Amino acid sequence: MYYVYIIYSKNFDIYYKGFSENVAQRLLDHNENRSKYTSNKGIWELVYSKAFGTKKEALVEELRLKKLNRKSIESLIQSQ
């Protein structure tokens, strides 16, 4: 399975959208500052994830999520 996910940092009040085959490991990577964009931006929490059967489907969805504005992201999170 392939996943798209959204994580949130309360310290910086920001969302990050990504793609992974292992969301739990990826969240750990973000929280251990192993990702350039998310490093040193506080504790990250998983607020959304969705599974896909193919890598292509997941990457298409990740791109769609990255284009959404904050209000749309928050609506998506609330609706799950």
C-alpha positions in Angstrom: 0.0 0.0 0.0 1.0 3.6 -0.6 -0.2 6.5 1.6 -0.6 10.2 1.5 -0.6 12.0 4.8 -0.8 15.3 6.5 1.1 16.2 9.7 0.7 19.2 11.8 3.0 21.2 14.1 1.3 23.1 16.9 4.5 25.0 17.7 4.6 26.6 14.2 0.9 26.2 13.3 1.8 24.6 9.9 0.7 21.5 7.9 3.0 19.3 5.9 1.7 17.0 3.1 3.6 13.9 2.0 3.7 10.4 0.6 5.1 7.2 2.1 4.8 3.4 2.1 5.2 3.5 5.9 3.5 6.4 7.6 4.5 5.5 11.1 8.2 5.4 10.1 7.9 8.6 8.1 6.3 10.4 11.1 9.2 9.3 13.2 11.6 10.6 10.6 9.9 14.0 10.7 10.0 14.1 14.5 13.7 13.1 14.6 14.6 16.0 12.2 15.5 13.7 9.2 13.5 15.7 6.7 14.8 19.0 5.4 11.5 21.0 5.4 10.1 19.7 8.7 13.3 19.7 10.8 13.3 21.9 13.9 9.7 22.9 13.5 8.5 21.2 16.6 6.6 18.0 17.4 4.6 16.7 14.4 1.3 14.8 14.8 -0.4 12.8 12.1 -3.8 14.4 11.4 -4.8 12.7 8.1 -3.8 9.7 6.0 -5.3 7.8 3.1 -4.2 4.5 1.5 -3.9 3.8 -2.2 -3.3 0.6 -4.1 -0.7 2.1 -6.5 2.1 4.5 -6.2 0.8 6.6 -9.1 -2.6 7.1 -7.4 -0.9 8.2 -4.2 1.4 10.6 -5.9 -1.4 12.2 -7.9 -3.3 12.7 -4.6 -0.2 14.1 -2.9 0.1 16.7 -5.6 -3.6 17.6 -5.3 -3.2 18.0 -1.5 -0.2 20.2 -1.9 -2.3 22.6 -4.1 -5.0 23.0 -1.5 -5.2 26.1 0.7 -5.3 25.9 4.5 -9.1 26.1 4.7 -9.5 23.2 2.3 -6.9 21.2 4.2 -8.6 21.8 7.5 -12.0 20.8 6.0 -10.5 17.6 4.7 -9.1 16.7 8.1 -12.5 17.5 9.8 -14.4 15.4 7.3 -12.6 12.1 8.0 
